[in-house]
């Protein structure tokens, strides 16, 4: 990962950060899916330089990484953000600083956040009634993950009617490491969750 490009989100009084992240990240998901390699993976990695440092958990900056400047040029961020130019600022493609000593792994975490589904499983596992199991998950929404997330729409439902589109929360977890690892990025620009295929991005 030798080159990068920063995208800064510019929310205002009418457009909040959460809404902007949803729209912008959905566009990059589409872009990475369209530009995936022959193995179905992305050559572009994504970083969140302000992760948990700002009032909004993901901050207001998205950083794209690639091995070469040509790969970022081919991605063509202007094409994918052409309807969001009033709410984003893109830098030129730059070289990664040679002084970088830390790396980050950004990966997706998946959680079952439906208390009724969890209660049903608990009921079957422990022989409790559904009512008893539901009590165990009372206040569940307060206890669910505190990881930053982006609301997304599944690509498989992009052409579906609004009623049938599959919406979900893309939870994003960060791990700081001190060694570079060239694994795989998925079409969210996030590292593979498999230990042997974890992929880092420079952290600065």
Secondary structure by P-SEA (a helix, b strand, c coil): cccbbbbbbbbcccccaaaaaaaaaaaaaaaaaaaccccccccbbbbbccccccccccccbbbbbcccaaaaaaaccccccccccccccccccccccccccbbbbbbbbbbbccaaaaaaaaaaaccccaaaaaaaaccccccccccbbbbbbbccccccccccbbbbbbbbbbbbbcccccccccccccccccccbbbbcccc
